[in-house]
Protein backbone atom coordinates (compact mmCIF):
# COMPACT_ATOMS: atom_id res chain seq x y z
CA UNK A 1 0.00 0.00 0.00
CA UNK A 2 2.83 2.40 0.84
CA UNK A 3 4.49 1.85 -2.50
CA UNK A 4 1.25 2.29 -4.27
CA UNK A 5 0.62 5.64 -2.66
CA UNK A 6 4.14 6.99 -2.99
CA UNK A 7 5.92 5.37 -5.83
CA UNK A 8 3.65 3.57 -8.20
CA UNK A 9 2.21 5.16 -11.27
CA UNK A 10 -1.27 4.44 -10.00
CA UNK A 11 -0.78 6.74 -6.94
CA UNK A 12 0.50 9.86 -8.73
CA UNK A 13 -2.81 11.05 -10.20
CA UNK A 14 -4.27 11.22 -6.71
CA UNK A 15 -1.46 13.50 -5.54
CA UNK A 16 -1.83 15.70 -8.61
CA UNK A 17 -5.59 15.88 -8.01
CA UNK A 18 -5.15 17.17 -4.48
CA UNK A 19 -2.71 19.84 -5.69
CA UNK A 20 -5.15 21.00 -8.39
CA UNK A 21 -7.98 21.29 -5.89
CA UNK A 22 -5.75 23.34 -3.62
CA UNK A 23 -4.86 25.68 -6.48
CA UNK A 24 -8.51 26.14 -7.44
CA UNK A 25 -9.45 26.85 -3.82
CA UNK A 26 -6.70 29.39 -3.47
CA UNK A 27 -7.74 31.03 -6.72
CA UNK A 28 -11.34 31.19 -5.53
CA UNK A 29 -10.29 32.82 -2.28
CA UNK A 30 -8.16 35.34 -4.17
CA UNK A 31 -11.08 36.44 -6.38
CA UNK A 32 -13.29 37.14 -3.35
CA UNK A 33 -10.69 39.52 -1.75
CA UNK A 34 -10.09 41.70 -4.83
CA UNK A 35 -10.38 45.48 -3.84
CA UNK A 36 -13.15 47.38 -5.65
CA UNK A 37 -12.90 51.22 -5.16
CA UNK A 38 -16.12 53.01 -4.05
CA UNK A 39 -17.87 55.28 -6.56
CA UNK A 40 -17.12 59.03 -6.38
CA UNK A 41 -19.17 60.94 -3.82
CA UNK A 42 -22.07 62.96 -5.21
CA UNK A 43 -21.94 66.67 -4.40
CA UNK A 44 -23.90 69.74 -5.53
CA UNK A 45 -21.86 72.61 -6.94
CA UNK A 46 -22.77 76.12 -8.07
CA UNK A 47 -20.86 79.06 -9.47
CA UNK A 48 -20.78 82.20 -7.30
CA UNK A 49 -23.57 84.69 -7.94
CA UNK A 50 -22.34 87.96 -9.42
CA UNK A 51 -24.58 90.97 -8.81
CA UNK A 52 -24.56 94.55 -7.48
CA UNK A 53 -24.99 94.70 -3.71
CA UNK A 54 -25.33 97.39 -1.09
CA UNK A 55 -23.26 97.09 2.07
CA UNK A 56 -25.03 97.94 5.30
CA UNK A 57 -24.07 98.91 8.80
CA UNK A 58 -26.22 97.07 11.33
CA UNK A 59 -26.74 98.61 14.76
CA UNK A 60 -29.22 98.69 17.62
CA UNK A 61 -31.34 101.60 18.77
CA UNK A 62 -34.47 102.73 20.58
CA UNK A 63 -37.58 104.52 19.44
CA UNK A 64 -38.42 107.94 20.92
CA UNK A 65 -41.44 110.23 20.70
CA UNK A 66 -41.34 113.00 18.12
CA UNK A 67 -42.69 115.43 20.74
CA UNK A 68 -43.36 115.09 24.47
CA UNK A 69 -44.93 117.71 26.75
CA UNK A 70 -45.99 117.79 30.37
CA UNK A 71 -49.36 119.54 30.71
CA UNK A 72 -49.24 121.72 33.82
CA UNK A 73 -51.58 124.03 35.72
CA UNK A 74 -50.06 127.49 35.32
CA UNK A 75 -52.58 129.24 37.58
CA UNK A 76 -53.89 128.40 41.01
CA UNK A 77 -57.37 126.99 41.40
CA UNK A 78 -59.46 123.88 41.88
CA UNK A 79 -59.59 121.37 39.03
CA UNK A 80 -63.15 121.47 37.72
CA UNK A 81 -63.07 119.20 34.65
CA UNK A 82 -61.08 116.47 32.92
CA UNK A 83 -62.20 116.58 29.30
CA UNK A 84 -60.53 113.48 27.82
CA UNK A 85 -60.17 109.77 28.42
CA UNK A 86 -56.82 108.43 29.51
CA UNK A 87 -54.89 107.13 26.50
CA UNK A 88 -57.04 108.98 23.96
CA UNK A 89 -55.66 110.51 20.78
CA UNK A 90 -56.39 114.24 20.52
CA UNK A 91 -55.79 117.02 18.04
CA UNK A 92 -54.10 120.34 18.62
CA UNK A 93 -56.30 122.84 20.49
CA UNK A 94 -58.57 120.24 22.14
CA UNK A 95 -59.58 121.21 25.71
CA UNK A 96 -58.17 118.70 28.19
CA UNK A 97 -58.59 120.25 31.65
CA UNK A 98 -60.62 123.04 33.18
CA UNK A 99 -59.58 125.05 36.27
CA UNK A 100 -62.03 127.30 38.13
CA UNK A 101 -62.13 130.61 36.30
CA UNK A 102 -64.39 132.88 38.40
CA UNK A 103 -61.54 134.68 40.13
CA UNK A 104 -59.68 135.24 36.87
CA UNK A 105 -62.81 136.42 35.07
CA UNK A 106 -63.30 138.97 37.86
CA UNK A 107 -59.72 140.16 37.40
CA UNK A 108 -60.42 140.65 33.69
CA UNK A 109 -63.55 142.65 34.45
CA UNK A 110 -61.67 144.77 36.97
CA UNK A 111 -58.88 145.46 34.49
CA UNK A 112 -61.41 146.46 31.84
CA UNK A 113 -63.12 148.86 34.23
CA UNK A 114 -59.86 150.45 35.30
CA UNK A 115 -58.87 150.87 31.66
CA UNK A 116 -62.16 152.54 30.84
CA UNK A 117 -61.80 154.91 33.81
CA UNK A 118 -58.27 155.94 32.92
CA UNK A 119 -59.17 156.36 29.26
CA UNK A 120 -61.87 158.85 30.39
CA UNK A 121 -59.32 160.74 32.47
CA UNK A 122 -56.98 160.84 29.50
CA UNK A 123 -59.72 162.17 27.25
CA UNK A 124 -60.50 164.96 29.71
CA UNK A 125 -56.81 165.86 30.01
CA UNK A 126 -56.46 166.03 26.23
CA UNK A 127 -59.46 168.41 25.99
CA UNK A 128 -57.92 170.64 28.68
CA UNK A 129 -54.60 170.61 26.85
CA UNK A 130 -56.25 171.75 23.63
CA UNK A 131 -58.01 174.59 25.46
CA UNK A 132 -54.83 175.69 27.27
CA UNK A 133 -52.87 175.73 24.03
CA UNK A 134 -55.52 178.02 22.46
CA UNK A 135 -55.46 180.35 25.46
CA UNK A 136 -51.68 180.38 25.36
CA UNK A 137 -51.75 181.56 21.74
CA UNK A 138 -54.19 184.33 22.78
CA UNK A 139 -51.82 185.11 25.65
CA UNK A 140 -54.73 184.73 28.07
CA UNK A 141 -52.79 182.29 30.32
CA UNK A 142 -49.21 181.73 31.15
CA UNK A 143 -47.33 179.32 28.92
CA UNK A 144 -46.38 177.30 32.00
CA UNK A 145 -49.97 176.15 32.47
CA UNK A 146 -50.13 174.73 28.96
CA UNK A 147 -46.81 172.93 29.44
CA UNK A 148 -47.98 171.46 32.77
CA UNK A 149 -51.14 170.17 31.10
CA UNK A 150 -49.08 168.51 28.40
CA UNK A 151 -47.23 166.53 31.09
CA UNK A 152 -50.55 165.53 32.64
CA UNK A 153 -51.65 164.11 29.27
CA UNK A 154 -48.41 162.12 29.00
CA UNK A 155 -48.94 160.66 32.49
CA UNK A 156 -52.53 159.72 31.71
CA UNK A 157 -51.40 158.01 28.48
CA UNK A 158 -48.87 155.96 30.50
CA UNK A 159 -51.59 155.02 32.98
CA UNK A 160 -53.82 153.83 30.13
CA UNK A 161 -50.88 151.78 28.79
CA UNK A 162 -50.45 150.14 32.19
CA UNK A 163 -54.18 149.37 32.30
CA UNK A 164 -54.01 147.76 28.88
CA UNK A 165 -51.09 145.57 29.97
CA UNK A 166 -52.97 144.59 33.14
CA UNK A 167 -56.01 143.65 31.07
CA UNK A 168 -53.86 141.54 28.75
CA UNK A 169 -52.27 139.79 31.74
CA UNK A 170 -55.71 139.10 33.22
CA UNK A 171 -56.89 137.63 29.92
CA UNK A 172 -53.79 135.42 29.73
CA UNK A 173 -54.39 134.11 33.25
CA UNK A 174 -58.02 133.50 32.38
CA UNK A 175 -56.88 131.51 29.35
CA UNK A 176 -54.62 129.40 31.56
CA UNK A 177 -57.72 128.06 33.32
CA UNK A 178 -58.33 125.99 30.18
CA UNK A 179 -55.54 123.51 29.38
CA UNK A 180 -55.42 122.75 25.64
CA UNK A 181 -53.51 120.14 23.63
CA UNK A 182 -50.36 121.84 22.27
CA UNK A 183 -50.12 119.43 19.32
CA UNK A 184 -51.67 116.27 17.90
CA UNK A 185 -50.81 113.37 20.15
CA UNK A 186 -51.82 110.70 22.63
CA UNK A 187 -52.59 111.51 26.27
CA UNK A 188 -51.30 109.59 29.23
CA UNK A 189 -53.35 109.05 32.36
CA UNK A 190 -54.29 112.15 34.39
CA UNK A 191 -52.13 112.84 37.44
CA UNK A 192 -54.62 114.92 39.45
CA UNK A 193 -58.24 114.10 40.24
CA UNK A 194 -61.19 116.49 40.14
CA UNK A 195 -61.58 118.90 43.06
CA UNK A 196 -57.88 119.10 43.92
CA UNK A 197 -56.14 122.45 44.26
CA UNK A 198 -53.53 122.87 41.55
CA UNK A 199 -50.86 125.47 40.89
CA UNK A 200 -50.70 126.49 44.56
CA UNK A 201 -46.91 126.37 45.03
CA UNK A 202 -45.86 126.20 41.38
CA UNK A 203 -46.82 124.46 38.15
CA UNK A 204 -48.69 121.19 38.79
CA UNK A 205 -48.30 118.37 36.25
CA UNK A 206 -51.74 117.24 35.12
CA UNK A 207 -50.81 114.72 32.37
CA UNK A 208 -48.30 114.01 29.60
CA UNK A 209 -48.96 114.16 25.87
CA UNK A 210 -46.74 112.50 23.26
CA UNK A 211 -46.67 112.67 19.48
CA UNK A 212 -45.60 109.38 17.89
CA UNK A 213 -46.34 110.08 14.23
CA UNK A 214 -43.69 110.56 13.01
CA UNK A 215 -41.40 108.81 15.46
CA UNK A 216 -37.67 109.04 16.12
CA UNK A 217 -35.12 106.23 16.39
CA UNK A 218 -31.98 107.04 18.35
CA UNK A 219 -28.76 105.04 17.97
CA UNK A 220 -25.02 105.58 18.19
CA UNK A 221 -21.99 105.16 15.95
CA UNK A 222 -18.63 104.20 17.37
CA UNK A 223 -15.71 106.43 16.47
CA UNK A 224 -14.15 103.84 14.08
CA UNK A 225 -17.51 103.37 12.34
CA UNK A 226 -17.96 107.11 11.91
CA UNK A 227 -14.45 107.55 10.52
CA UNK A 228 -14.93 104.62 8.12
CA UNK A 229 -18.15 106.16 6.77
CA UNK A 230 -16.38 109.49 6.27
CA UNK A 231 -13.63 107.77 4.28
CA UNK A 232 -16.14 105.89 2.13
CA UNK A 233 -18.12 109.08 1.46
CA UNK A 234 -14.98 111.03 0.61
CA UNK A 235 -13.86 108.30 -1.82
CA UNK A 236 -17.30 108.31 -3.47
CA UNK A 237 -17.38 112.12 -3.69
CA UNK A 238 -20.28 112.41 -1.23
CA UNK A 239 -20.66 115.05 1.52
CA UNK A 240 -18.87 114.21 4.74
CA UNK A 241 -20.29 117.03 6.87
CA UNK A 242 -22.93 115.96 9.38
CA UNK A 243 -24.48 119.45 9.22
CA UNK A 244 -25.70 118.98 5.63
CA UNK A 245 -29.34 118.28 6.54
CA UNK A 246 -30.42 118.03 2.91
CA UNK A 247 -27.96 115.21 2.31
CA UNK A 248 -28.91 113.48 5.58
CA UNK A 249 -32.56 113.27 4.50
CA UNK A 250 -31.51 111.26 1.42
CA UNK A 251 -29.86 108.48 3.44
CA UNK A 252 -32.38 105.66 3.95
CA UNK A 253 -32.56 103.94 7.32
CA UNK A 254 -34.45 100.71 7.98
CA UNK A 255 -35.52 99.20 11.28
CA UNK A 256 -37.05 95.96 12.53
CA UNK A 257 -38.63 95.01 15.84
CA UNK A 258 -37.61 91.97 17.86
CA UNK A 259 -40.48 89.84 16.54
CA UNK A 260 -40.14 90.95 12.90
CA UNK A 261 -38.14 89.41 10.09
CA UNK A 262 -35.84 91.75 8.20
CA UNK A 263 -36.28 95.51 8.27
CA UNK A 264 -39.86 96.37 7.23
CA UNK A 265 -39.96 99.98 8.50
CA UNK A 266 -38.44 102.57 6.17
CA UNK A 267 -37.27 106.05 7.16
CA UNK A 268 -34.32 108.37 6.67
CA UNK A 269 -31.49 109.92 8.63
CA UNK A 270 -32.47 113.09 10.48
CA UNK A 271 -29.61 114.16 12.74
CA UNK A 272 -25.95 113.44 13.49
CA UNK A 273 -24.35 114.93 16.58
CA UNK A 274 -21.61 117.47 15.83
CA UNK A 275 -19.39 116.05 18.58
CA UNK A 276 -18.13 112.76 19.97
CA UNK A 277 -19.08 111.83 23.51
CA UNK A 278 -15.65 111.55 25.20
CA UNK A 279 -17.04 109.27 27.92
CA UNK A 280 -18.26 106.58 25.50
CA UNK A 281 -16.41 107.38 22.28
CA UNK A 282 -19.68 107.35 20.34
CA UNK A 283 -21.67 109.79 18.20
CA UNK A 284 -25.43 110.20 18.68
CA UNK A 285 -27.46 109.66 15.50
CA UNK A 286 -31.21 109.96 14.92
CA UNK A 287 -33.55 108.77 12.17
CA UNK A 288 -37.21 109.59 11.57
CA UNK A 289 -40.02 107.25 10.45
CA UNK A 290 -43.67 107.58 9.54
CA UNK A 291 -45.95 105.85 12.05
CA UNK A 292 -49.46 106.25 10.68
CA UNK A 293 -50.77 103.07 12.30
CA UNK A 294 -49.03 103.74 15.64
CA UNK A 295 -47.30 100.36 15.39
CA UNK A 296 -44.13 101.87 16.88
CA UNK A 297 -44.19 103.08 20.47
CA UNK A 298 -41.51 105.16 22.22
CA UNK A 299 -38.92 103.12 24.09
CA UNK A 300 -38.91 100.01 21.87
CA UNK A 301 -35.66 98.20 21.14
CA UNK A 302 -35.07 98.03 17.37
CA UNK A 303 -32.54 96.67 14.92
CA UNK A 304 -31.19 99.45 12.71
CA UNK A 305 -29.68 99.12 9.24
CA UNK A 306 -28.21 101.82 7.02
CA UNK A 307 -26.27 101.70 3.72
CA UNK A 308 -22.58 102.58 3.82
CA UNK A 309 -21.26 101.47 0.41
CA UNK A 310 -22.18 99.85 -2.92
CA UNK A 311 -20.43 97.18 -5.00
CA UNK A 312 -21.35 96.92 -8.69
CA UNK A 313 -20.03 93.38 -9.21
CA UNK A 314 -19.87 91.41 -6.01
CA UNK A 315 -19.32 87.64 -5.86
CA UNK A 316 -21.59 85.76 -3.47
CA UNK A 317 -21.87 82.13 -2.46
CA UNK A 318 -23.77 80.16 0.14
CA UNK A 319 -22.75 80.99 3.68
CA UNK A 320 -22.90 77.32 4.71
CA UNK A 321 -20.35 76.53 1.98
CA UNK A 322 -17.68 78.48 3.89
CA UNK A 323 -15.33 76.50 6.07
CA UNK A 324 -12.59 77.68 8.42
CA UNK A 325 -9.17 76.38 9.40
CA UNK A 326 -5.91 77.80 10.68
CA UNK A 327 -5.36 79.59 7.38
CA UNK A 328 -8.73 81.34 7.56
CA UNK A 329 -11.95 80.92 5.60
CA UNK A 330 -12.05 78.61 2.61
CA UNK A 331 -14.37 77.03 0.04
CA UNK A 332 -14.15 73.71 -1.77
CA UNK A 333 -14.23 73.92 -5.57
CA UNK A 334 -14.44 71.20 -8.19
CA UNK A 335 -12.19 71.49 -11.25
CA UNK A 336 -12.70 70.24 -14.79
CA UNK A 337 -11.28 66.85 -13.75
CA UNK A 338 -13.90 66.58 -10.98
CA UNK A 339 -11.18 66.76 -8.34
CA UNK A 340 -11.85 68.83 -5.21
CA UNK A 341 -9.56 71.75 -4.37
CA UNK A 342 -9.49 74.10 -1.40
CA UNK A 343 -9.39 77.86 -1.95
CA UNK A 344 -8.64 80.33 0.81
CA UNK A 345 -11.07 83.27 0.58
CA UNK A 346 -11.75 86.54 2.32
CA UNK A 347 -15.40 86.90 3.22
CA UNK A 348 -17.45 90.09 3.44
CA UNK A 349 -20.93 90.96 4.58
CA UNK A 350 -23.84 88.53 4.79
CA UNK A 351 -26.67 88.93 2.27
CA UNK A 352 -29.43 86.66 3.53
CA UNK A 353 -28.17 83.08 3.16
CA UNK A 354 -25.37 84.29 0.90
CA UNK A 355 -22.08 85.90 1.82
CA UNK A 356 -19.91 88.27 -0.20
CA UNK A 357 -16.50 86.90 -1.22
CA UNK A 358 -14.06 89.81 -1.29
CA UNK A 359 -11.12 87.82 -2.68
CA UNK A 360 -9.86 84.30 -3.40
CA UNK A 361 -12.69 83.10 -5.66
CA UNK A 362 -13.21 83.39 -9.42
CA UNK A 363 -16.61 83.84 -11.12
CA UNK A 364 -16.14 80.55 -13.04
CA UNK A 365 -15.36 78.39 -10.00
CA UNK A 366 -17.78 75.61 -9.12
CA UNK A 367 -18.19 75.75 -5.35
CA UNK A 368 -19.39 72.73 -3.37
CA UNK A 369 -22.60 73.86 -1.66
CA UNK A 370 -24.05 70.47 -0.64
CA UNK A 371 -22.32 67.25 0.35
CA UNK A 372 -19.38 69.15 1.83
CA UNK A 373 -18.82 66.42 4.42
CA UNK A 374 -18.09 63.93 1.62
CA UNK A 375 -15.70 66.24 -0.25
CA UNK A 376 -12.08 66.85 0.69
CA UNK A 377 -9.09 68.24 -1.22
CA UNK A 378 -7.71 65.79 -3.75
CA UNK A 379 -10.81 63.57 -3.82
CA UNK A 380 -12.65 62.84 -7.03
CA UNK A 381 -16.38 63.53 -6.88
CA UNK A 382 -19.45 63.34 -9.07
CA UNK A 383 -20.71 66.95 -9.22
CA UNK A 384 -24.28 67.93 -9.87
CA UNK A 385 -24.46 71.53 -11.04
CA UNK A 386 -26.91 73.99 -9.54
CA UNK A 387 -27.57 77.71 -9.83
CA UNK A 388 -27.62 80.21 -6.97
CA UNK A 389 -30.60 82.50 -6.79
CA UNK A 390 -30.92 85.51 -4.56
CA UNK A 391 -33.81 87.57 -3.26
CA UNK A 392 -33.68 91.09 -1.88
CA UNK A 393 -32.09 91.14 1.55
CA UNK A 394 -33.99 92.68 4.41
CA UNK A 395 -37.19 90.72 3.75
CA UNK A 396 -38.35 87.58 5.45
CA UNK A 397 -37.20 85.49 2.46
CA UNK A 398 -33.70 84.14 2.23
CA UNK A 399 -31.40 83.44 -0.66
CA UNK A 400 -32.11 80.08 -2.22
CA UNK A 401 -30.58 77.61 -4.65
CA UNK A 402 -32.41 75.85 -7.42
CA UNK A 403 -32.55 72.09 -7.70
CA UNK A 404 -29.40 70.36 -8.95
CA UNK A 405 -28.91 69.70 -12.65
CA UNK A 406 -26.81 66.79 -13.90
CA UNK A 407 -23.36 67.85 -14.95
CA UNK A 408 -22.78 67.70 -18.68
CA UNK A 409 -20.70 64.73 -19.72
Beta strands, then each sheet from edge to edge (+ up, - down):
strand 1: 41-47
strand 2: 49-73
strand 3: 77-82
strand 4: 89-90
strand 5: 95-99
strand 6: 178-180
strand 7: 185-187
strand 8: 197-198
strand 9: 204-222
strand 10: 252-256
strand 11: 265-272
strand 12: 282-289
strand 13: 301-318
strand 14: 323-325
strand 15: 328-334
strand 16: 340-351
strand 17: 354-359
strand 18: 366-370
strand 19: 381-386
strand 20: 388-389
strand 21: 400-401
strand 22: 405-406
sheet 1: 4+ 7- 9+ 2- 13+ 17- 16+ 15- 18+ 1- 19- 22+
sheet 2: 4+ 7- 9+ 2- 13+ 10- 11+ 12-
sheet 3: 4+ 7- 9+ 2- 13+ 17- 16+ 15- 14+
sheet 4: 6+ 5- 3+ 8-
sheet 5: 20+ 21-
end
